[in-house]
Amino acid sequence: MHDDDIAGGLPKMKIGAYLINLDRATERLNFVMPRILALGLPVERISAVDGKTLSPEKIESIADVETYKKIFKMYPEVGTIGCSLSHEKTWRKFLESDYEFALIFEDDVQFDPNELLETVKSLVKKKSLWDLTSFELKHSGCPATVSKLSREKRLVFYLTNVTHSGCYIINRRAAEKLLKKFYPIKAPLDHYFTSSWKFDLKFAGVEPRIVFQRIGGSQIKTSANKKIKTLDVLAYNAIYNVSRAVVHFVYNLFLFIKIKITRLS
């Protein structure tokens, strides 16, 4: 193997892997780290921000609590804020490196390392088609196929909403743009970075999906958080959801058509 190649053909210094893991979550670390190491990529563990250590004053200073409440009909949970801060911390660490891409993991995912590595290699070859590609998602998302990848996998844009942030690959452009508008926090991390139209980014996924959230207790939902059902909040939430769905659909459909036309010309 040539000196500037690692992991079966991925250029050295092009991609680094990051694992977000709470210091107290040693069982999760022991479960997922061997799978990440099997990728053959350089790996860095990121000490996650523990939401339980955040004071109400701290949350007030970094989050737009009122907007969050209106959008999601609840106040932000400390675990949700900690999760967002952990990903922000990871993006900054990535931008301090020489890597072109970061493969980011939360510590509750499971996957086949060979399948994931093969898919990542295919994505790197098609890097102009995406800025952030997520491997672990919830909801069907109405996927529109942008390009074929390896082993019957497809790169897709989602025309309806998807959530979760368990595993994704991100380029430097996306990390820079997401950091610029990160504060104040108005939404959970997965709602934030899937709003790709706000950042002029291409958010994509892989179908069929290859990374899955491992069954286990959530470290984000740290307390019972009752829904707020006042008339003003319900009205704001309804308007927000409809407008977001429309913009999401139009933006991603536009990107899909644009790429298809460009590739045909």
C-alpha positions as CSV (number, residue, x, y, z in Angstrom):
1,M,0.0,0.0,0.0
2,H,1.2,3.5,-0.9
3,D,2.2,5.7,2.1
4,D,-0.5,8.2,1.4
5,D,-3.3,5.6,1.3
6,I,-5.2,4.1,4.3
7,A,-8.4,2.2,4.8
8,G,-8.5,0.5,1.5
9,G,-8.0,3.6,-0.7
10,L,-9.0,6.6,1.3
11,P,-6.2,9.2,1.1
12,K,-4.4,9.9,4.4
13,M,-5.4,13.2,6.0
14,K,-8.6,13.3,3.9
15,I,-11.0,11.9,6.5
16,G,-11.0,11.6,10.3
17,A,-13.5,9.8,12.5
18,Y,-14.9,11.3,15.7
19,L,-16.8,9.6,18.5
20,I,-19.0,11.7,20.8
21,N,-19.1,10.0,24.2
22,L,-19.9,11.1,27.7
23,D,-17.1,10.4,30.2
24,R,-19.5,8.3,32.3
25,A,-20.7,6.2,29.4
26,T,-18.0,3.6,29.4
27,E,-20.3,0.7,28.4
28,R,-21.3,2.6,25.2
29,L,-17.6,3.4,24.5
30,N,-16.6,-0.2,24.8
31,F,-19.5,-1.3,22.5
32,V,-18.9,1.1,19.6
33,M,-15.2,2.0,19.6
34,P,-14.0,-1.4,18.3
35,R,-16.4,-1.0,15.3
36,I,-15.1,2.5,14.6
37,L,-11.5,1.3,14.8
38,A,-12.2,-1.4,12.4
39,L,-12.7,1.2,9.7
40,G,-9.0,1.8,9.7
41,L,-9.4,5.6,10.0
42,P,-7.7,7.9,12.5
43,V,-10.2,8.2,15.4
44,E,-10.6,10.8,18.1
45,R,-12.9,10.5,21.0
46,I,-14.8,13.7,21.9
47,S,-15.7,14.2,25.5
48,A,-19.4,15.0,25.2
49,V,-21.0,17.9,27.0
50,D,-23.0,16.5,29.9
51,G,-26.3,18.3,29.9
52,K,-26.8,17.5,33.6
53,T,-24.0,19.9,34.4
54,L,-25.6,22.9,32.7
55,S,-27.3,25.4,34.9
56,P,-30.5,27.1,34.0
57,E,-28.5,30.4,33.7
58,K,-26.1,28.7,31.2
59,I,-29.0,27.4,29.1
60,E,-30.7,30.8,29.1
61,S,-27.4,32.4,27.8
62,I,-26.9,30.0,24.9
63,A,-30.5,29.1,23.9
64,D,-33.5,31.0,22.6
65,V,-35.8,29.3,25.0
66,E,-38.9,31.2,24.0
67,T,-38.6,30.3,20.3
68,Y,-37.7,26.7,21.2
69,K,-40.8,26.5,23.3
70,K,-43.0,27.8,20.5
71,I,-41.5,25.5,17.9
72,F,-41.5,22.3,19.9
73,K,-44.3,22.9,22.4
74,M,-41.8,22.3,25.3
75,Y,-38.8,23.8,27.0
76,P,-35.4,22.5,25.9
77,E,-34.1,19.6,27.9
78,V,-30.6,19.8,29.3
79,G,-29.6,16.6,27.5
80,T,-30.8,18.1,24.1
81,I,-28.7,21.2,24.7
82,G,-25.7,19.0,25.8
83,C,-26.0,17.0,22.6
84,S,-26.0,20.1,20.4
85,L,-23.0,21.5,22.2
86,S,-21.2,18.2,21.8
87,H,-21.6,18.3,18.0
88,E,-20.5,21.9,17.9
89,K,-17.4,20.9,19.8
90,T,-16.7,18.2,17.3
91,W,-17.2,20.5,14.3
92,R,-14.6,22.9,15.8
93,K,-12.2,20.1,16.5
94,F,-12.6,18.9,12.9
95,L,-11.9,22.4,11.5
96,E,-8.7,22.6,13.5
97,S,-7.5,19.5,11.6
98,D,-6.3,19.0,8.1
99,Y,-9.1,16.6,7.2
100,E,-11.4,17.3,4.3
101,F,-14.2,15.3,5.8
102,A,-15.3,14.2,9.3
103,L,-17.1,11.0,10.0
104,I,-19.0,11.7,13.2
105,F,-20.5,9.1,15.5
106,E,-22.7,9.2,18.6
107,D,-22.0,6.3,20.9
108,D,-25.3,4.4,20.6
109,V,-25.1,3.2,17.0
110,Q,-24.4,-0.1,15.4
111,F,-23.2,-0.9,11.9
112,D,-21.1,-3.2,9.7
113,P,-17.7,-1.5,9.4
114,N,-17.0,-3.0,5.9
115,E,-20.3,-1.8,4.6
116,L,-19.9,1.7,6.1
117,L,-16.4,2.1,4.8
118,E,-17.3,1.0,1.3
119,T,-20.1,3.5,1.3
120,V,-17.9,6.3,2.6
121,K,-15.4,5.7,-0.1
122,S,-18.2,6.0,-2.7
123,L,-19.4,9.2,-1.2
124,V,-15.9,10.7,-1.2
125,K,-15.7,10.0,-5.0
126,K,-19.0,11.9,-5.4
127,K,-18.2,14.7,-3.0
128,S,-19.7,17.5,-5.2
129,L,-23.2,16.0,-4.7
130,W,-23.4,16.6,-0.9
131,D,-22.2,18.6,2.0
132,L,-23.5,16.5,4.9
133,T,-24.7,12.9,4.4
134,S,-26.4,11.2,7.3
135,F,-26.3,7.4,7.8
136,E,-28.6,7.1,10.8
137,L,-32.1,8.6,10.5
138,K,-35.7,8.3,11.6
139,H,-38.7,8.6,9.3
140,S,-38.9,7.6,5.7
141,G,-38.2,11.1,4.4
142,C,-39.6,10.4,0.9
143,P,-36.1,9.9,-0.6
144,A,-35.3,11.0,-4.2
145,T,-32.3,9.2,-5.7
146,V,-29.4,11.5,-6.7
147,S,-26.8,8.9,-7.6
148,K,-26.0,5.2,-7.2
149,L,-23.3,4.2,-4.7
150,S,-21.7,0.9,-4.0
151,R,-23.6,-2.4,-3.4
152,E,-27.0,-1.2,-4.4
153,K,-26.8,1.8,-2.1
154,R,-28.2,5.2,-3.2
155,L,-27.4,8.8,-2.4
156,V,-30.7,10.5,-1.8
157,F,-32.2,13.9,-1.0
158,Y,-35.2,13.8,1.4
159,L,-38.3,15.6,0.4
160,T,-39.9,15.3,3.8
161,N,-38.6,15.6,7.3
162,V,-36.0,13.2,8.8
163,T,-34.4,13.4,12.2
164,H,-31.5,11.8,14.2
165,S,-27.8,12.5,14.2
166,G,-26.2,9.2,15.2
167,C,-23.8,9.0,12.3
168,Y,-23.0,11.3,9.5
169,I,-20.2,12.6,7.3
170,I,-19.6,16.3,6.9
171,N,-17.3,18.5,4.8
172,R,-15.5,21.6,6.0
173,R,-17.9,24.0,4.1
174,A,-20.8,22.6,6.0
175,A,-19.1,22.7,9.4
176,E,-18.1,26.3,8.9
177,K,-21.6,27.4,7.8
178,L,-23.4,25.5,10.6
179,L,-21.1,27.0,13.2
180,K,-21.8,30.6,12.0
181,K,-25.5,30.4,12.9
182,F,-25.2,27.9,15.8
183,Y,-26.2,30.4,18.5
184,P,-28.6,31.0,20.0
185,I,-29.8,27.4,20.0
186,K,-33.4,27.2,18.8
187,A,-33.8,23.5,18.0
188,P,-32.3,20.1,18.6
189,L,-29.2,19.3,16.6
190,D,-30.9,17.1,14.1
191,H,-33.6,19.7,13.4
192,Y,-30.9,22.3,13.0
193,F,-28.6,20.6,10.5
194,T,-31.5,19.2,8.4
195,S,-32.6,22.8,7.7
196,S,-30.1,22.9,4.9
197,W,-31.8,25.7,3.0
198,K,-30.8,28.1,5.8
199,F,-27.2,27.4,5.1
200,D,-27.2,26.8,1.3
201,L,-26.1,23.2,1.9
202,K,-26.9,19.9,0.4
203,F,-28.2,17.5,3.1
204,A,-28.3,13.9,1.9
205,G,-28.7,10.3,3.1
206,V,-28.0,6.8,2.1
207,E,-30.7,4.3,1.2
208,P,-31.1,1.5,2.2
209,R,-29.8,2.7,5.6
210,I,-26.8,1.1,7.1
211,V,-26.3,2.6,10.6
212,F,-28.9,2.1,13.3
213,Q,-29.5,3.4,16.8
214,R,-28.7,0.7,19.3
215,I,-31.5,-0.1,21.7
216,G,-30.8,1.5,25.1
217,G,-31.8,4.2,27.4
218,S,-31.6,7.8,26.1
219,Q,-29.0,10.1,27.6
220,I,-30.7,13.1,26.0
221,K,-34.2,12.8,27.5
222,T,-33.2,13.3,31.0
223,S,-36.5,14.2,32.5
224,A,-40.3,14.2,31.8
225,N,-40.9,17.3,29.7
226,K,-44.6,18.1,29.5
227,K,-46.0,19.5,26.3
228,I,-47.2,23.1,26.4
229,K,-50.7,23.4,24.9
230,T,-51.6,27.1,25.1
231,L,-53.3,28.5,22.1
232,D,-50.5,30.8,21.1
233,V,-47.9,28.0,21.2
234,L,-50.1,25.6,19.3
235,A,-50.7,28.2,16.6
236,Y,-47.0,29.0,16.3
237,N,-46.1,25.3,16.2
238,A,-48.7,24.6,13.4
239,I,-47.6,27.5,11.2
240,Y,-43.9,26.6,11.8
241,N,-44.4,22.9,10.8
242,V,-46.4,23.7,7.7
243,S,-43.9,26.4,6.5
244,R,-40.9,24.2,7.2
245,A,-42.4,21.3,5.4
246,V,-43.1,23.4,2.3
247,V,-39.6,25.0,2.3
248,H,-38.0,21.7,2.9
249,F,-39.8,20.0,0.0
250,V,-39.2,22.9,-2.5
251,Y,-35.6,23.4,-1.6
252,N,-34.6,19.7,-1.8
253,L,-36.7,19.1,-5.0
254,F,-34.9,22.1,-6.6
255,L,-31.5,20.7,-5.7
256,F,-32.5,17.3,-7.0
257,I,-33.7,18.6,-10.3
258,K,-30.7,20.9,-10.7
259,I,-28.3,18.1,-10.2
260,K,-30.1,15.8,-12.5
261,I,-30.2,18.4,-15.3
262,T,-26.5,19.2,-14.7
263,R,-25.5,15.6,-15.0
264,L,-27.5,15.1,-18.2
265,S,-26.1,18.2,-19.9
